[in-house]
Amino acid sequence: MQFILPAKYTKAEEAPKPLDERVVIVEEGERKYGVVKFSGTANDKMVKEKVENLKKWLERDGFKIIGEFELARYNPPWTLPPFKTNEVMIPV
């Protein structure tokens, strides 16, 4: 599980210290992704379809895919499917 901190934290050491020792803060470099957003339940079939379409669009537009896709889910499990927000992200 990961979270992105607000832009006001430009360095990992500036972020609030976690209260739980199992939580760690890792600074990641800037990255670029091709992204497609969709609603509903992110099941295997739906994710596969979104990834395939996004790959086609990126390649068509001249982007070089440099890694595997990531799936982002933004809502708690009890959110009704029509209100769930998901993204498939492919690094370019």
mmCIF file of the C-alpha atoms, coordinates in Angstrom:
data_MODEL
# 
_entry.id   MODEL 
# 
loop_
_atom_site.group_PDB 
_atom_site.id 
_atom_site.type_symbol 
_atom_site.label_atom_id 
_atom_site.label_alt_id 
_atom_site.label_comp_id 
_atom_site.label_asym_id 
_atom_site.label_entity_id 
_atom_site.label_seq_id 
_atom_site.pdbx_PDB_ins_code 
_atom_site.Cartn_x 
_atom_site.Cartn_y 
_atom_site.Cartn_z 
_atom_site.occupancy 
_atom_site.B_iso_or_equiv 
_atom_site.pdbx_formal_charge 
_atom_site.auth_seq_id 
_atom_site.auth_comp_id 
_atom_site.auth_asym_id 
_atom_site.auth_atom_id 
_atom_site.pdbx_PDB_model_num 
ATOM 1  C CA . MET A 1 1  ? 0.000   0.000  0.000   1.00 0.00 ? 1  MET A CA 1 
ATOM 2  C CA . GLN A 1 2  ? 1.312   3.428  -0.786  1.00 0.00 ? 2  GLN A CA 1 
ATOM 3  C CA . PHE A 1 3  ? 0.225   7.007  -0.391  1.00 0.00 ? 3  PHE A CA 1 
ATOM 4  C CA . ILE A 1 4  ? 1.408   10.142 -2.112  1.00 0.00 ? 4  ILE A CA 1 
ATOM 5  C CA . LEU A 1 5  ? 2.082   13.022 0.239   1.00 0.00 ? 5  LEU A CA 1 
ATOM 6  C CA . PRO A 1 6  ? 1.121   16.625 -0.559  1.00 0.00 ? 6  PRO A CA 1 
ATOM 7  C CA . ALA A 1 7  ? 3.574   18.696 -2.608  1.00 0.00 ? 7  ALA A CA 1 
ATOM 8  C CA . LYS A 1 8  ? 4.551   20.771 0.439   1.00 0.00 ? 8  LYS A CA 1 
ATOM 9  C CA . TYR A 1 9  ? 6.732   17.829 1.533   1.00 0.00 ? 9  TYR A CA 1 
ATOM 10 C CA . THR A 1 10 ? 9.614   18.074 -0.918  1.00 0.00 ? 10 THR A CA 1 
ATOM 11 C CA . LYS A 1 11 ? 11.874  15.673 1.012   1.00 0.00 ? 11 LYS A CA 1 
ATOM 12 C CA . ALA A 1 12 ? 11.067  12.466 2.886   1.00 0.00 ? 12 ALA A CA 1 
ATOM 13 C CA . GLU A 1 13 ? 12.514  13.832 6.133   1.00 0.00 ? 13 GLU A CA 1 
ATOM 14 C CA . GLU A 1 14 ? 10.014  16.730 6.060   1.00 0.00 ? 14 GLU A CA 1 
ATOM 15 C CA . ALA A 1 15 ? 7.008   14.388 6.165   1.00 0.00 ? 15 ALA A CA 1 
ATOM 16 C CA . PRO A 1 16 ? 5.223   13.688 9.455   1.00 0.00 ? 16 PRO A CA 1 
ATOM 17 C CA . LYS A 1 17 ? 6.812   10.799 11.336  1.00 0.00 ? 17 LYS A CA 1 
ATOM 18 C CA . PRO A 1 18 ? 4.700   7.620  11.259  1.00 0.00 ? 18 PRO A CA 1 
ATOM 19 C CA . LEU A 1 19 ? 3.294   6.495  14.617  1.00 0.00 ? 19 LEU A CA 1 
ATOM 20 C CA . ASP A 1 20 ? 3.608   2.829  13.662  1.00 0.00 ? 20 ASP A CA 1 
ATOM 21 C CA . GLU A 1 21 ? 7.134   1.473  13.178  1.00 0.00 ? 21 GLU A CA 1 
ATOM 22 C CA . ARG A 1 22 ? 5.900   -0.803 10.379  1.00 0.00 ? 22 ARG A CA 1 
ATOM 23 C CA . VAL A 1 23 ? 5.140   2.270  8.274   1.00 0.00 ? 23 VAL A CA 1 
ATOM 24 C CA . VAL A 1 24 ? 8.111   3.621  6.345   1.00 0.00 ? 24 VAL A CA 1 
ATOM 25 C CA . ILE A 1 25 ? 8.522   6.704  4.213   1.00 0.00 ? 25 ILE A CA 1 
ATOM 26 C CA . VAL A 1 26 ? 10.340  6.165  0.940   1.00 0.00 ? 26 VAL A CA 1 
ATOM 27 C CA . GLU A 1 27 ? 11.290  8.980  -1.391  1.00 0.00 ? 27 GLU A CA 1 
ATOM 28 C CA . GLU A 1 28 ? 10.642  8.162  -5.041  1.00 0.00 ? 28 GLU A CA 1 
ATOM 29 C CA . GLY A 1 29 ? 11.966  10.041 -8.027  1.00 0.00 ? 29 GLY A CA 1 
ATOM 30 C CA . GLU A 1 30 ? 9.753   11.663 -10.607 1.00 0.00 ? 30 GLU A CA 1 
ATOM 31 C CA . ARG A 1 31 ? 8.146   9.246  -13.046 1.00 0.00 ? 31 ARG A CA 1 
ATOM 32 C CA . LYS A 1 32 ? 5.882   9.489  -16.089 1.00 0.00 ? 32 LYS A CA 1 
ATOM 33 C CA . TYR A 1 33 ? 2.913   7.241  -16.724 1.00 0.00 ? 33 TYR A CA 1 
ATOM 34 C CA . GLY A 1 34 ? 0.204   6.741  -19.272 1.00 0.00 ? 34 GLY A CA 1 
ATOM 35 C CA . VAL A 1 35 ? -3.002  6.481  -17.259 1.00 0.00 ? 35 VAL A CA 1 
ATOM 36 C CA . VAL A 1 36 ? -6.578  5.421  -17.850 1.00 0.00 ? 36 VAL A CA 1 
ATOM 37 C CA . LYS A 1 37 ? -9.214  6.097  -15.187 1.00 0.00 ? 37 LYS A CA 1 
ATOM 38 C CA . PHE A 1 38 ? -12.312 3.932  -14.758 1.00 0.00 ? 38 PHE A CA 1 
ATOM 39 C CA . SER A 1 39 ? -15.086 3.272  -12.285 1.00 0.00 ? 39 SER A CA 1 
ATOM 40 C CA . GLY A 1 40 ? -16.537 0.029  -10.982 1.00 0.00 ? 40 GLY A CA 1 
ATOM 41 C CA . THR A 1 41 ? -14.932 -3.040 -9.481  1.00 0.00 ? 41 THR A CA 1 
ATOM 42 C CA . ALA A 1 42 ? -11.357 -3.564 -10.691 1.00 0.00 ? 42 ALA A CA 1 
ATOM 43 C CA . ASN A 1 43 ? -11.604 -7.301 -11.362 1.00 0.00 ? 43 ASN A CA 1 
ATOM 44 C CA . ASP A 1 44 ? -9.032  -9.238 -13.418 1.00 0.00 ? 44 ASP A CA 1 
ATOM 45 C CA . LYS A 1 45 ? -11.067 -9.100 -16.638 1.00 0.00 ? 45 LYS A CA 1 
ATOM 46 C CA . MET A 1 46 ? -11.669 -5.338 -16.400 1.00 0.00 ? 46 MET A CA 1 
ATOM 47 C CA . VAL A 1 47 ? -8.036  -4.581 -15.532 1.00 0.00 ? 47 VAL A CA 1 
ATOM 48 C CA . LYS A 1 48 ? -6.717  -6.754 -18.386 1.00 0.00 ? 48 LYS A CA 1 
ATOM 49 C CA . GLU A 1 49 ? -8.995  -4.945 -20.853 1.00 0.00 ? 49 GLU A CA 1 
ATOM 50 C CA . LYS A 1 50 ? -7.917  -1.500 -19.607 1.00 0.00 ? 50 LYS A CA 1 
ATOM 51 C CA . VAL A 1 51 ? -4.211  -2.443 -19.724 1.00 0.00 ? 51 VAL A CA 1 
ATOM 52 C CA . GLU A 1 52 ? -4.472  -3.797 -23.284 1.00 0.00 ? 52 GLU A CA 1 
ATOM 53 C CA . ASN A 1 53 ? -6.294  -0.684 -24.497 1.00 0.00 ? 53 ASN A CA 1 
ATOM 54 C CA . LEU A 1 54 ? -3.870  1.672  -22.777 1.00 0.00 ? 54 LEU A CA 1 
ATOM 55 C CA . LYS A 1 55 ? -0.859  -0.152 -24.264 1.00 0.00 ? 55 LYS A CA 1 
ATOM 56 C CA . LYS A 1 56 ? -2.369  0.178  -27.751 1.00 0.00 ? 56 LYS A CA 1 
ATOM 57 C CA . TRP A 1 57 ? -3.014  3.910  -27.271 1.00 0.00 ? 57 TRP A CA 1 
ATOM 58 C CA . LEU A 1 58 ? 0.473   4.573  -25.903 1.00 0.00 ? 58 LEU A CA 1 
ATOM 59 C CA . GLU A 1 59 ? 2.206   2.669  -28.707 1.00 0.00 ? 59 GLU A CA 1 
ATOM 60 C CA . ARG A 1 60 ? 0.000   4.350  -31.326 1.00 0.00 ? 60 ARG A CA 1 
ATOM 61 C CA . ASP A 1 61 ? 1.009   7.757  -29.972 1.00 0.00 ? 61 ASP A CA 1 
ATOM 62 C CA . GLY A 1 62 ? 4.740   6.930  -29.996 1.00 0.00 ? 62 GLY A CA 1 
ATOM 63 C CA . PHE A 1 63 ? 5.365   6.295  -26.295 1.00 0.00 ? 63 PHE A CA 1 
ATOM 64 C CA . LYS A 1 64 ? 7.853   3.644  -25.216 1.00 0.00 ? 64 LYS A CA 1 
ATOM 65 C CA . ILE A 1 65 ? 6.534   1.416  -22.439 1.00 0.00 ? 65 ILE A CA 1 
ATOM 66 C CA . ILE A 1 66 ? 9.311   0.859  -19.883 1.00 0.00 ? 66 ILE A CA 1 
ATOM 67 C CA . GLY A 1 67 ? 7.710   -1.359 -17.248 1.00 0.00 ? 67 GLY A CA 1 
ATOM 68 C CA . GLU A 1 68 ? 4.710   -3.269 -15.972 1.00 0.00 ? 68 GLU A CA 1 
ATOM 69 C CA . PHE A 1 69 ? 1.370   -1.673 -15.198 1.00 0.00 ? 69 PHE A CA 1 
ATOM 70 C CA . GLU A 1 70 ? 0.284   -0.582 -11.733 1.00 0.00 ? 70 GLU A CA 1 
ATOM 71 C CA . LEU A 1 71 ? -3.299  -0.625 -10.503 1.00 0.00 ? 71 LEU A CA 1 
ATOM 72 C CA . ALA A 1 72 ? -4.488  2.203  -8.256  1.00 0.00 ? 72 ALA A CA 1 
ATOM 73 C CA . ARG A 1 73 ? -7.704  1.844  -6.268  1.00 0.00 ? 73 ARG A CA 1 
ATOM 74 C CA . TYR A 1 74 ? -8.853  4.963  -4.465  1.00 0.00 ? 74 TYR A CA 1 
ATOM 75 C CA . ASN A 1 75 ? -11.825 3.889  -2.370  1.00 0.00 ? 75 ASN A CA 1 
ATOM 76 C CA . PRO A 1 76 ? -12.519 1.709  0.656   1.00 0.00 ? 76 PRO A CA 1 
ATOM 77 C CA . PRO A 1 77 ? -13.983 -1.747 -0.042  1.00 0.00 ? 77 PRO A CA 1 
ATOM 78 C CA . TRP A 1 78 ? -17.481 -0.777 1.131   1.00 0.00 ? 78 TRP A CA 1 
ATOM 79 C CA . THR A 1 79 ? -17.857 1.880  -1.593  1.00 0.00 ? 79 THR A CA 1 
ATOM 80 C CA . LEU A 1 80 ? -20.595 0.949  -4.053  1.00 0.00 ? 80 LEU A CA 1 
ATOM 81 C CA . PRO A 1 81 ? -19.047 -0.108 -7.403  1.00 0.00 ? 81 PRO A CA 1 
ATOM 82 C CA . PRO A 1 82 ? -20.455 2.781  -9.495  1.00 0.00 ? 82 PRO A CA 1 
ATOM 83 C CA . PHE A 1 83 ? -18.712 5.215  -7.148  1.00 0.00 ? 83 PHE A CA 1 
ATOM 84 C CA . LYS A 1 84 ? -15.300 3.494  -7.088  1.00 0.00 ? 84 LYS A CA 1 
ATOM 85 C CA . THR A 1 85 ? -12.418 5.232  -8.843  1.00 0.00 ? 85 THR A CA 1 
ATOM 86 C CA . ASN A 1 86 ? -9.556  3.174  -10.265 1.00 0.00 ? 86 ASN A CA 1 
ATOM 87 C CA . GLU A 1 87 ? -6.595  3.822  -12.552 1.00 0.00 ? 87 GLU A CA 1 
ATOM 88 C CA . VAL A 1 88 ? -4.334  1.625  -14.624 1.00 0.00 ? 88 VAL A CA 1 
ATOM 89 C CA . MET A 1 89 ? -0.889  3.232  -14.949 1.00 0.00 ? 89 MET A CA 1 
ATOM 90 C CA . ILE A 1 90 ? 1.889   2.184  -17.332 1.00 0.00 ? 90 ILE A CA 1 
ATOM 91 C CA . PRO A 1 91 ? 5.361   3.754  -17.047 1.00 0.00 ? 91 PRO A CA 1 
ATOM 92 C CA . VAL A 1 92 ? 6.629   5.470  -20.197 1.00 0.00 ? 92 VAL A CA 1 
# 
